[in-house]
Amino acid sequence: AAVVTPDSLLVSGASSAIRDLDLADPWSDPPRVLANRGASGIDGTLSTAIGAALAHQRDGGGRAYAIVGDLTFLHDSTGLVLGPAEPRPDLTVVVVNDNGGGLFSLLEQGDPAHAAAFERVFGTPHGVDLAALCAATDTPHVRAASLGELRGELVRPQGIRVVEVRTDRATTRDLHGRLRDAVTRALG
């Protein structure tokens, strides 16, 4: 949020990304924020981000970003396959990679009582090497291991590029519980 300025475009993936942005409400002067909705909300998200960034920058807009989960990224990774003569916007795609469906750990089925069935049915671990997938489409990829590294990568737009941030899905439910408790205490 600190680097996404009011003249920027931010395309948010469904699931955790849009929910976390909604909870954080980080901007007093927000950028243009777009998000897909569909049968599952992840259909065509990268393609949407590329097209929206092209239009945004053609009209004089600033930098373009997308924040998506790993399943959203994988679901539309073929959107990165562009012909050699096709235009490319300056678009940084941040992929929050928790190796599966982290959002589902926050819902009823993520309760530890359902752990035996959860991982295969809802966690959907994939083990995909996102750097290799990006290399296959000639899309620059970096992995940010800290918030400082992420901030540094976000200020370097140059064509379409992917910044991967790995997280631990196993800690998501507890983290959200602590955040809910803190908000409840703060509001009295």
DOLUM-350928 format. One line per 5 residues: number of its first residue (from 0); their letters; for each residue x, y, z of C-alpha. Coordinates in steps of 0.2 Angstrom, whole numbers, plus 5000, padded with zeros to 4 digits. Example, Ala and Ser with C-alpha at 12.3 -4.5 7.8 and 13.67 -1.06 7.14 Angstrom:
// DOLUM-350928
0 = as = 5062 4978 5039 ~ 5068 4995 5036
// end
This chain:
// DOLUM-350928
0 = aavvt = 5000 5000 5000 ~ 5015 5012 5004 ~ 5020 5011 4985 ~ 5004 5011 4977 ~ 5000 5029 4973
5 = pdsll = 4983 5037 4968 ~ 4988 5037 4950 ~ 4991 5019 4950 ~ 4981 5004 4945 ~ 4979 4989 4957
10 = vsgas = 4970 4973 4951 ~ 4966 4962 4965 ~ 4964 4943 4965 ~ 4948 4936 4973 ~ 4949 4926 4989
15 = saird = 4962 4933 5002 ~ 4969 4947 4992 ~ 4953 4957 4990 ~ 4947 4953 5008 ~ 4964 4958 5015
20 = ldlad = 4963 4975 5005 ~ 4946 4978 5011 ~ 4950 4975 5029 ~ 4966 4985 5029 ~ 4958 5000 5019
25 = pwsdp = 4976 5007 5018 ~ 4973 5023 5007 ~ 4966 5040 5011 ~ 4968 5044 4992 ~ 4965 5027 4984
30 = prvla = 4971 5021 4967 ~ 4959 5013 4955 ~ 4956 4996 4961 ~ 4949 4982 4950 ~ 4944 4964 4954
35 = nrgas = 4936 4950 4944 ~ 4920 4941 4950 ~ 4914 4925 4942 ~ 4910 4908 4946 ~ 4925 4907 4957
40 = gidgt = 4932 4924 4956 ~ 4949 4919 4949 ~ 4944 4917 4931 ~ 4955 4927 4919 ~ 4963 4938 4933
45 = lstai = 4980 4940 4925 ~ 4973 4943 4908 ~ 4962 4956 4916 ~ 4977 4964 4924 ~ 4987 4965 4908
50 = gaala = 4972 4972 4898 ~ 4968 4985 4912 ~ 4986 4990 4914 ~ 4987 4993 4895 ~ 4972 5004 4895
55 = hqrdg = 4977 5013 4911 ~ 4994 5017 4905 ~ 4988 5022 4887 ~ 4977 5035 4895 ~ 4992 5042 4905
60 = ggray = 4990 5033 4921 ~ 5004 5028 4932 ~ 5011 5011 4937 ~ 5000 4995 4937 ~ 5001 4981 4950
65 = aivgd = 4991 4965 4953 ~ 4990 4956 4969 ~ 4985 4938 4968 ~ 4986 4921 4977 ~ 4995 4907 4970
70 = ltflh = 4980 4897 4964 ~ 4973 4913 4955 ~ 4990 4915 4947 ~ 4991 4897 4941 ~ 4973 4897 4935
75 = dstgl = 4977 4910 4922 ~ 4996 4908 4920 ~ 4993 4906 4901 ~ 4988 4925 4901 ~ 5007 4928 4902
80 = vlgpa = 5009 4920 4885 ~ 5009 4935 4873 ~ 5014 4935 4855 ~ 5031 4944 4851 ~ 5022 4959 4843
85 = eprpd = 5009 4961 4857 ~ 5011 4977 4868 ~ 5016 4974 4886 ~ 5012 4986 4900 ~ 5022 4990 4915
90 = ltvvv = 5014 4978 4927 ~ 5021 4970 4943 ~ 5011 4955 4948 ~ 5013 4951 4966 ~ 5010 4932 4970
95 = vndng = 5006 4928 4988 ~ 5011 4909 4987 ~ 5005 4899 5002 ~ 5006 4883 4991 ~ 4987 4881 4990
100 = gglfs = 4970 4889 4996 ~ 4974 4899 5011 ~ 4957 4907 5011 ~ 4949 4890 5015 ~ 4959 4889 5032
105 = lleqg = 4949 4904 5038 ~ 4932 4896 5035 ~ 4923 4882 5044 ~ 4932 4868 5035 ~ 4949 4875 5041
110 = dpaha = 4945 4871 5059 ~ 4958 4859 5066 ~ 4944 4846 5068 ~ 4944 4844 5049 ~ 4962 4843 5047
115 = aafer = 4962 4825 5040 ~ 4952 4830 5025 ~ 4956 4848 5024 ~ 4973 4848 5015 ~ 4968 4837 5000
120 = vfgtp = 4951 4844 4997 ~ 4953 4863 5002 ~ 4971 4866 5005 ~ 4975 4860 4987 ~ 4994 4860 4988
125 = hgvdl = 5002 4861 4971 ~ 5021 4862 4973 ~ 5023 4872 4957 ~ 5039 4881 4955 ~ 5033 4898 4950
130 = aalca = 5050 4904 4944 ~ 5051 4890 4932 ~ 5033 4893 4926 ~ 5038 4912 4923 ~ 5054 4906 4914
135 = atdtp = 5044 4896 4902 ~ 5034 4912 4897 ~ 5050 4923 4897 ~ 5042 4933 4911 ~ 5054 4940 4924
140 = hvraa = 5052 4933 4941 ~ 5060 4937 4958 ~ 5056 4931 4975 ~ 5055 4944 4989 ~ 5060 4936 5006
145 = slgel = 5056 4952 5017 ~ 5044 4967 5017 ~ 5060 4978 5012 ~ 5064 4967 4997 ~ 5045 4968 4992
150 = rgelv = 5045 4987 4993 ~ 5061 4988 4983 ~ 5054 4977 4969 ~ 5038 4986 4968 ~ 5047 5003 4963
155 = rpqgi = 5055 4995 4948 ~ 5042 4993 4935 ~ 5048 4986 4918 ~ 5036 4977 4908 ~ 5027 4962 4915
160 = rvvev = 5036 4955 4930 ~ 5031 4943 4944 ~ 5036 4946 4962 ~ 5033 4930 4973 ~ 5031 4931 4991
165 = rtdra = 5030 4915 5000 ~ 5019 4913 5016 ~ 5015 4899 5027 ~ 4997 4894 5025 ~ 4997 4884 5042
170 = ttrdl = 4999 4900 5052 ~ 4985 4910 5043 ~ 4970 4905 5054 ~ 4979 4909 5070 ~ 4985 4926 5063
175 = hgrlr = 4968 4931 5058 ~ 4961 4926 5075 ~ 4974 4937 5084 ~ 4970 4951 5072 ~ 4951 4949 5076
180 = davtr = 4955 4949 5094 ~ 4966 4965 5093 ~ 4952 4974 5083 ~ 4939 4968 5096 ~ 4950 4975 5110
185 = alg = 4953 4991 5101 ~ 4935 4994 5098 ~ 4930 4990 5116
// end
